[in-house]
Amino acid sequence: PVETLLLNGCECEPFLASDYRLMIEAPAPILTGALLAKRAVGASRVILCLEDNKLGAVPILERAASGTPVEIQTLETKYPQGSEKQLIQAVLGKEVPLRGLPMDVGVLVMNVNTAASLARAVLRNKPLTHRIVTVAGHGIVQPKNLLAPIGASYGDLIEACGGLTADAARVLAGGPMMGFSLPDLDIPITKGTGGVTVLAERDLRAMRETACLRCGRCVDVCPMNLAPTRIALASRAGDYGLAHEWNLTACMECGSCAYVCPARIPLVQLIRMGKVMSKKEAVRKAA
């Protein structure tokens, strides 16, 4: 049974601010959706969580939540605070099992955007056709938060922000930590698209990969307490069985390991590749 519903307003990716704008401009549907979800799952507590770099939203949310059972809790700003397992640990002190789900510890985590969409669907019979998307980065002319129709292309969003700067170098779906490079701007956004980050030439540095130093920094920063270098090297060698022994699928691909790696090993990319190739190998064996 679900005892606690956590509303996730911890937008920890650099540049992204779509959830923050929603909390400032439309707190009512967020809280309404939260109460609907509370009733549906039978939760006894509802806690809306946001980081302390979003203090502008706190008084607005507190006024809107006055007289409701929704609690507002501010957390330390750190990455990746917005990940559901880390959020549960920070707020409730509960640890979700490695291959478990939040419900295993009596918790349901819901994004603030999802809560607002739920309220619109239930009370106004309005389907999910639009979402707020942050378009930001040093390579965009006018960074903005846009209410964009789902299915609009990344190019459409960039055009609505004045286009790319002269030194724009790369467009990412998502933020700079967990986002991925787009090969084509005609790709449509989905309901899960929270942001578009455009990097300029000055944001990119060619870094030469060297041998692993066995320094352990990737292990120190991993929020899932994994050994990223072990998983990545097993994936690179094509030994997916060994990668799974090191809990390949438990990796949330937050990018912390690659960010701190002094050898500049593309740890996240190798782990992603390992997941894809492992699935392909499993399908081939099952055929």
C-alpha positions in Angstrom: 0.0 0.0 0.0 1.1 3.6 -0.7 1.5 5.6 2.5 3.2 8.7 1.1 2.8 10.6 -2.2 5.8 12.7 -3.1 5.3 15.5 -5.7 8.6 15.9 -7.4 9.4 19.6 -8.1 13.2 19.0 -7.9 14.4 20.0 -11.3 18.1 19.3 -10.8 19.3 19.4 -14.4 21.2 22.6 -15.3 19.4 25.0 -17.5 15.9 23.4 -17.2 13.2 25.3 -15.5 9.9 24.1 -16.9 8.6 22.6 -13.6 9.7 25.7 -11.7 7.7 28.0 -14.0 4.7 25.7 -13.6 4.9 25.8 -9.8 5.1 29.6 -9.9 2.4 30.2 -12.5 -0.1 27.4 -12.0 0.1 25.9 -8.5 -3.6 25.2 -8.2 -3.8 22.3 -10.8 -0.6 20.8 -9.3 -2.3 20.6 -5.8 -5.6 19.5 -7.2 -3.9 16.7 -9.2 -2.0 15.7 -6.0 -5.2 15.4 -4.0 -6.8 13.3 -6.8 -3.8 11.0 -6.8 -3.9 10.8 -3.0 -7.5 9.7 -3.0 -6.8 7.2 -5.8 -3.9 5.4 -4.1 -5.1 5.9 -0.5 -2.0 7.8 0.6 -2.1 9.3 4.1 0.6 12.0 3.3 1.3 14.3 0.4 4.6 16.1 0.3 5.6 18.6 -2.5 9.4 18.7 -2.7 11.5 21.3 -4.4 15.1 22.4 -4.1 16.3 25.5 -2.2 17.4 27.2 -5.5 13.6 27.6 -6.3 12.7 29.7 -3.3 10.6 32.0 -5.4 8.0 29.2 -5.7 7.8 28.4 -2.0 5.5 31.2 -0.8 3.2 30.8 -3.8 2.9 27.0 -3.2 2.4 27.6 0.6 -0.5 30.0 -0.1 -2.1 27.7 -2.6 -1.7 24.7 -0.2 -3.1 26.5 2.8 -6.0 24.5 4.2 -5.1 21.4 2.3 -3.2 18.3 3.5 -0.3 19.0 1.1 3.0 19.7 2.8 5.7 21.8 1.2 9.3 20.7 1.8 12.5 22.4 0.6 15.6 20.3 0.0 19.2 21.0 -0.5 20.1 21.7 -4.1 22.3 18.9 -5.4 22.4 16.6 -8.4 20.6 14.2 -8.9 18.1 15.2 -6.2 15.2 14.8 -8.7 15.7 11.1 -9.2 12.9 9.3 -7.4 15.0 6.9 -5.3 17.3 9.8 -4.2 14.2 11.9 -3.5 12.7 9.2 -1.3 16.0 8.9 0.6 16.3 12.6 1.1 12.7 13.2 2.3 11.7 10.1 4.1 15.0 8.4 4.9 13.8 5.2 3.2 16.0 3.2 0.8 14.4 1.6 -2.2 15.8 -1.8 -3.0 18.3 -2.0 -5.8 15.9 -3.6 -8.3 12.8 -2.5 -6.4 10.2 0.2 -6.9 9.1 3.1 -4.7 5.9 1.2 -3.9 8.1 -1.4 -2.2 8.7 1.2 0.6 5.1 2.6 0.5 5.8 5.6 -1.7 4.5 6.9 -5.0 6.5 9.7 -6.7 4.7 11.9 -9.2 6.1 14.9 -11.1 4.4 18.2 -10.6 3.7 18.4 -14.4 2.0 15.0 -14.2 -0.2 16.1 -11.3 -1.3 19.2 -13.2 -2.1 17.2 -16.3 -4.1 14.7 -14.1 -6.2 17.6 -12.8 -6.9 18.9 -16.2 -7.9 15.5 -17.5 -10.2 14.6 -14.6 -11.9 18.0 -14.0 -11.9 19.5 -17.5 -11.9 16.4 -19.6 -8.8 17.8 -21.3 -6.3 15.4 -22.8 -2.5 15.9 -22.6 -1.8 17.8 -25.8 0.7 20.4 -24.6 3.6 20.6 -22.1 6.0 23.2 -20.9 9.5 22.9 -22.4 12.6 24.9 -21.5 14.7 26.0 -24.4 18.0 27.2 -23.1 21.8 27.2 -23.4 24.5 29.5 -24.8 23.6 28.5 -28.4 20.0 29.9 -28.4 19.2 33.5 -29.2 16.3 33.9 -26.7 16.1 31.2 -24.0 12.4 30.7 -23.0 9.9 28.4 -21.4 7.4 27.4 -24.0 3.9 25.8 -23.8 4.4 23.6 -26.8 2.1 21.1 -28.5 3.3 17.5 -28.2 4.5 16.5 -31.7 6.1 19.9 -32.5 9.6 19.4 -33.7 12.7 20.5 -31.8 13.3 22.9 -34.8 9.9 24.5 -34.2 10.8 25.2 -30.6 14.2 26.6 -31.5 12.6 28.9 -34.2 10.2 30.2 -31.6 13.2 31.3 -29.5 14.8 33.3 -32.3 16.9 30.5 -33.7 20.4 29.4 -33.1 23.3 31.7 -32.4 26.2 31.9 -34.8 28.4 29.7 -32.6 25.7 27.1 -31.8 27.4 23.7 -31.9 25.1 21.0 -30.6 21.4 20.5 -29.7 20.5 18.2 -26.8 17.2 16.6 -26.0 17.0 17.3 -22.2 19.7 18.8 -20.1 23.5 18.8 -20.3 23.9 15.9 -17.8 21.3 13.3 -19.0 20.4 14.7 -22.4 21.5 13.2 -25.7 22.6 14.8 -28.9 19.9 15.2 -31.6 20.9 14.1 -35.1 17.9 15.9 -36.7 15.8 18.9 -35.6 12.7 17.5 -37.3 12.4 15.0 -34.4 9.1 15.6 -32.5 8.9 16.3 -28.8 7.0 13.9 -26.5 5.1 14.2 -23.3 8.4 13.5 -21.5 10.3 16.3 -23.1 11.2 18.7 -20.4 13.8 20.8 -22.2 16.1 21.5 -25.1 19.7 22.6 -24.4 21.7 24.2 -27.2 25.4 24.2 -26.6 27.8 26.7 -28.1 31.3 26.1 -29.3 32.8 27.4 -26.1 30.8 24.7 -24.2 32.5 21.9 -26.0 36.1 20.7 -25.4 37.8 17.9 -27.2 39.1 15.6 -24.5 41.3 12.7 -25.1 40.4 9.5 -23.3 43.2 7.8 -21.4 43.5 4.6 -19.4 41.4 4.2 -16.2 43.4 5.4 -13.1 41.4 3.2 -10.7 40.9 6.4 -8.7 37.4 5.5 -7.5 35.9 8.9 -8.2 33.1 7.4 -10.2 32.2 5.0 -7.4 32.3 7.9 -4.9 29.7 10.0 -6.8 27.4 7.3 -8.0 24.0 7.9 -6.4 23.1 4.2 -6.9 26.3 3.0 -5.1 27.5 1.2 -8.3 30.9 0.7 -9.8 30.5 2.5 -13.1 34.0 1.7 -14.4 33.4 -2.0 -13.9 30.1 -1.9 -15.8 31.4 0.3 -18.6 34.5 -1.8 -19.2 32.5 -5.0 -19.2 30.1 -3.4 -21.7 33.0 -2.2 -23.9 34.4 -5.8 -23.9 31.0 -7.2 -24.9 30.8 -9.2 -21.7 27.2 -8.3 -20.9 26.8 -11.1 -18.4 29.6 -9.6 -16.3 28.0 -6.1 -16.7 24.7 -7.5 -15.3 26.6 -9.0 -12.4 27.8 -5.4 -11.6 24.1 -4.3 -11.9 24.1 -2.8 -15.4 20.3 -2.1 -15.4 20.4 -0.3 -12.0 22.3 2.6 -13.6 20.1 5.7 -13.9 22.5 7.3 -16.5 22.8 10.5 -14.4 26.2 11.3 -15.9 27.9 12.0 -12.6 30.6 9.4 -13.2 31.6 10.7 -16.6 31.6 14.2 -15.3 34.2 13.5 -12.6 36.3 11.0 -14.5 39.9 12.3 -14.8 40.6 9.8 -17.6 37.6 11.2 -19.6 36.2 7.7 -20.2 32.7 7.9 -21.7 31.2 5.9 -18.9 27.6 6.7 -19.5 27.7 6.1 -23.2 29.4 2.7 -22.6 26.8 1.8 -20.1 23.9 2.9 -22.4 25.5 0.8 -25.2 25.7 -2.1 -22.8 22.0 -1.9 -22.1 21.1 -1.8 -25.7 23.4 -4.6 -26.8 22.4 -6.8 -23.8 18.8 -6.5 -24.9 19.6 -7.4 -28.5 21.7 -10.4 -27.4 18.8 -11.6 -25.2 16.3 -11.3 -28.1 18.8 -13.2 -30.4 19.1 -16.0 -27.9 15.4 -16.2 -27.4 14.7 -16.5 -31.2 
